[in-house]
Amino acid sequence: MSEQIENPSVAVLLPCYNEEVTIGKVVRDFKDSLPDATIYVYDNNSTDRTAEIAEAEGAIVRREPRQGKGNVIRAMFEDIDADVYVMADGDDTYPADAAPAMVAKVLEGYDMVIGDRLSSTYFQENKRPFHNFGNRLVRGSINHLFRAHVTDIMTGYRAFSFTFVKTYPVLSRGFEVETEMTIHSLNNNLRLYEMPIQYRDRPEGSVSKLDTVGDGIKVMSTIFRMIREYKPLPLFGGLGLIIGIVGIVLCGTVTFEFAKTGVVTHFPTLIGAVMLVITGLLLIIAGIILDVMAKNDRKTFVIETNKIAYNKRH
């Protein structure tokens, strides 16, 4: 254990798809900032010279045939063992000179260090207004639901501990994986640290692979799916409460009419109201059951995390 602390192994992870314009500089920058680190470039079916350039610069190049950033990260986390992992993009938008400080924070005991773009230059450098709006929307939604204060939910510049990498279930296939990482960390009360970085936009000749509308829909669907899994009681309980209240109000109107006239003339309304009340109760009960299951999953996660940490020490 002491030997690992004194000489920690660091892996730099660079998922890439058609980044021949920038990948050479990115590899060189990380070699300068982290001279003892091993740099891995995972080529995700590039049609240009990305893999060739990265290999010429001294990176270990591997190929991932399943298209999508989430698939690449899943392969990286499965294949690579290190004490600290630094993940960045191959488009030269993240400063490599911030990596040593991020590594130091992981060695202090943090599970994930987030390279925070939004507190510095992101909104000035990023020329895509819908991306800026999307970042604010996602940040506000997740922070509200998880009662957190994370500034940059979707950044691709992060550092991880060994335990985080080996216990994080990568489910997303595309760019929504960063949002999934943040929600997973907040849900399981992991140790997070945000470090402001100087983001810069892509250099001329480098083309973004992001689809603003398509990837935005995927991110929002990921948020909904993870809220359904991690926060089922507020979701199903809240929906059930609204539906139940509507049913009770409708029942009240029919009851008031019966009390006044002694006759029920709106049987369809009465039947619909009773069904709404029953549906609301069922949703609330489902939310309670799913909430208990989610808490049990969190307990299992903690146990598995402790096992991995123990096995790593011994």
N, C-alpha and C positions, 0 to 999 in steps of 0.2 A: 504493500500500500504506500509506504513512504517513497519507494522508488518511483511509483507512478506520479506522485505529487512533485517530486524533484525533476523528473524528466517526462512530462506528459506528452503523449502522442496526439498530434493534431491532424485532422483531415479536413481539407478544403473541398467542398462539394460544389461543382459547377454544372447544373443541368443546362444543356444547350440544344438549340434547334436553329440551324442556319445563322451562325454568328461569326462567320469568317472575318468580318470587318474588325471585330473588337476582341475576339477570344485570345489572340496572341498577347495583347497588352494586358488583359485581365490576368492571365497566367503569370506574366512577368511581375505585375504589381503585387500579387499575393506571394510570389517567391521572395520578393524584396521585403515585404512586411512580416512574413512568417517563414523565415529561411529553413526552419527545421520541419515544416509541415509537409505532408504528402498531398499533392493536388490531384484531384480526380475530375475528369471531364467526362460526363455521360452524354453521348451523342444520341439524340432522339430522332433518328431517320433524316438527318440533314442531307440536303442535295448539293451543298457547296463544300468547301475545303475546311470546314470547322475542325473535324477530327484530325486531319493531316497537320494543320497549323498547331493545334494544341499539343500533339505528340512531339512536333519539332521543338516546341518550347519546354519540353520536359515533363509535361503532365501525363498521368496515367489515363489512358483513354479506354472507355468501355462503351458498349452500345446497348441501348434499350429499345427493342422493337415496338413495344406498346406505346402508342402515341399519347402524349399528354404529360404535363409537368408532374402531376400527382403520381403517375406511373413511374416516372424517373426517380422521384424522391423515394418511393417505396422500394425500388431496386437498390438505391444507394444505402438506405437504412438497413436493408437485409444483408448486403454484401460486405460492408465496411465496418471494421472495428477500430475504435480510437477512444481516447479519454475525452477529447473535445472535438466537436464538429463545427465547422463554419460553413454556412450555406449562402451562396450569392448567385447572381445571374451572370451570364456571359456577355452581357450587353454594355458593360463598362458604365453603368449608372450608379454603382455603389463604390465608395472609396475603400480600397484595400487597406489603407493605413489605419482604419478604425478596428481592424480585425484583432490586433494584439490586446487591446483594451477589452474587447468582447470575450476573448479567450480567458483573460484574467478574471472576469466576472464569473464565468462558468466554474473556474477552478476555486473561486471563493465559496461556491455551493449553490449557485443559481441553476435551475433546470433549463431555462431558455432565456437568452438575451435577444432582445428585439432591436434591430437597427431602425430607429424612429426617423422617418423621412419628413413627416408632417410638421414637426416642430422646427424645422430649419428651412430648407430651400425647395421643398417639393412643389408647393403651389406656385412658385415663381418659375421653376424650371419646366414643369409639366405643361405642355401646350394643349392638352386635351381637357376641356372644361367638364365633359361628362365623367371623366375619370376622377376629377377633383370632387364633383358632386357625389359620385358613388362611394368614394372613400369616406366622406362625411356621413353619408346615410348609413353605411355599414357600421362605422364606428359608434354612432349614436345608438343604433339598434342594439348592438351587442353589449355595450356598456350599461344601457338601461336594463336589459334583461338579466345580466349577470352582476349588476351593481358593482361594476369595475370602473377603472379610469385609464384604460389602455389608449394611448394616443394613435398608434399606427397598427391597425388590425391586419392589413393586407401586405405588409412589406415582405420582400423576398430575401432580405438580408438578416440572417439570424445565426446565433450560435447555440449549440445544444450540448447537454451532458450525455454520457454514454447511456445512463438509465433512461433518459427521455427518449432517445432514439430507439432503444430496444423495447420500449413499452408503448410507443405511440402507434395506434392502428391507422395506417394511411388508407382511407376509403375513397377519397376524391381522386378523379383521374386527371383533372386539368388544373387551371390556375386558381381554382377555388380552394386548393389545398392549404394555402397560407391562412385563410379565414378559418378553416377547420382546425388547424394547429392552435390558433389562439383560443377558440371556443373550447377545445379539448383541455387546454391548460387552465383556463378559468374554471371550468366545471370540476376539475380534479384538484383545485387549489394548489397548483404547482408554483414554484418560486420563479417569478418573472422579473426581469430587469429591462427597462427601456433606456436605450442610449441614443441620443440625437446624433444623426449623421448628416453629412452634406450630400444630398442627392443631386445628381445632374442628369439632364435629359440625354437621350441617345445621341451619339455623334452623327454627323451627316453620313448618309450611306447605310446606316443601320436601320432596319425596318422592324417595328413592333409586331409581335405575333398576337397581341391582344385584340379581341373582338369586343368592342365596348358594350354592345347590346347583348350579344350571345353570352359572353363571359359574365356580364352583370346579372343576367337571369340565372346562370349557374350558381353564382355566389349567393344570390338571394334564396334560391332553392336549397342550397347547402345550409344556410342559416336556419331556414324553416325546418329542415330535416333534423338538424342537431338540437333545435329547441324542442321538437317533438320527442327526441330521445332523451335529452338531458333535463328539460324543464317541462315534463308532461302535465304536472298539476296546474301551473298557471295557464297553460294552453287549453287543455281539455276542461279544467275546472272553470276557467273564465268563460269559455264558449258555452259550457253547460249552464252556468249561472245566467248568462244573457238569455239563452233560449228558455230556461225555466221561468225567468221573470216575465217574459212575454206571454208564456202560457198561463201563468198565475193571473196576470192582468186580464187576459181574455176570459178566464174562468170567473173572475170577479165581475165582469160586465154581465155575463150570463146569470150568475147568482143574484146580482142586484135586480135584474129584470124579473127573475123568478120570485124574489121576495116582494116585489112590487105588484106583480100581476098574478102570481100563482101558476103561471104557465111558462114553459120553455119553448120559445118559438125558433131559436137558432141552434138546432141540434148539430149541424155541421161545424159551427163555431165551437160548441162545447166539446165535440169529439176531437177537433184539431187542437184545442187548448190542452185537453188531457194528454194527448200524444206529445205535445211540446214539453209539458211538465215531465213526463216519463223520459223523454229523450234527454232533457237537461240533467235529470238525476243519473241516468246511465252514463252520460259524459263525465259527470263529477266523480262517480264511482270508478270509471275507467282511469281518470286522471290520478286518483288516489292509489290504485293498484300499480299503475305504471311508475308513479313516483317512488313507491316502495322498491320496485324492481331497479329503478335507476340508482337509488341509494345503495342497494346491494351490489350493483355493478361497480360503484365507486369504492366500496369496501374491498371487493375483489381486486380492483386496480391497485389499491394501496398495498395489499398483501403481495401481489405479483411484483410490484416495484421494489418492495423490501427484499424479496427473494433474489431479484437480479442484483441489487446493490450488495447483498451479503455474498453472493457467489463471486461477484467481481473482486471483493476484498479478499476472498479466500481462494 
